[in-house]
Amino acid sequence: MKQTERILRHLEVFGSITAAEAAAEFGCMRLASRISELKREGVPIRREMVTGRNRFGEAVTFARYSIDGR
């Protein structure tokens, strides 16, 4: 199974994914590229920029992707 297929299944089952989740779950180091491929295939992906904390307690901003309309 390709990474894009695994990511799409993850989105359908869990609702969203971040780059950290994709790296941990699938070994995917270029989530934005896989999301771009899914968009080219016609999957309506929405990107939300969220703020969280890194392991040092510093504020960081990252993308959380989901299927638009779900």
N, C-alpha and C positions, 0 to 999 in steps of 0.2 A: 504494500500500500504506500502511495506517495505521501509526502508531508502535507501537501494541500488537502488530500482526502482526510487525513487524520485531523487536521485543523478544522475542516468543515464539520466533521463529525463532532468534534469537541464543542464547536459553536452551537450546533443543534442540540446537544445533550446538556451542556452546562451554561449556555447563554452568552459567554464572553471569554476572551483570552487576552493575556498580556505577553510581552516578549519574555519576561521571566518565567511565566508558566509554560510557554512554548519550548523554551530551552530545557527546562526541567523535565517536562513530559515527553517531548519528542526529539530532543537534541537539535531543535531548529534554532539556528543562530541568526536567521534573517527573516523574522516574522513579517516585516513590512513587505518584503519581496513576495512571500507566499500569499499575503493578503492581496497584493496587486494582481497576482495570477488568478486568484479567485474572482476578483472584480472583472478581469478581462473575460472570464467564463460566464459572467452575468450574475454572479451572486451579489446581492445588495448588501454590502458591508458598511457599517457605520463606525466611525472612529470617535472616541470620546477621550479627551485629555483629562487625566485625573492627577491629583497630588497625593503623595504618600511620603513615607519616611524610608530612607535607606538604612543599612545596618549600623551606621554611625549616628543615626537620629537626625540626619539632615533632610530638609524638605527636597523632594525630587518630583518632577512631572514626567508622566509616561502615558502612552496610548493604551486604551482598552478597546478592543474590537468586538463587535457583535453583529449579528445579522439584523439589518434594518427592518423595522416593523414587527419585531418579536419582543 
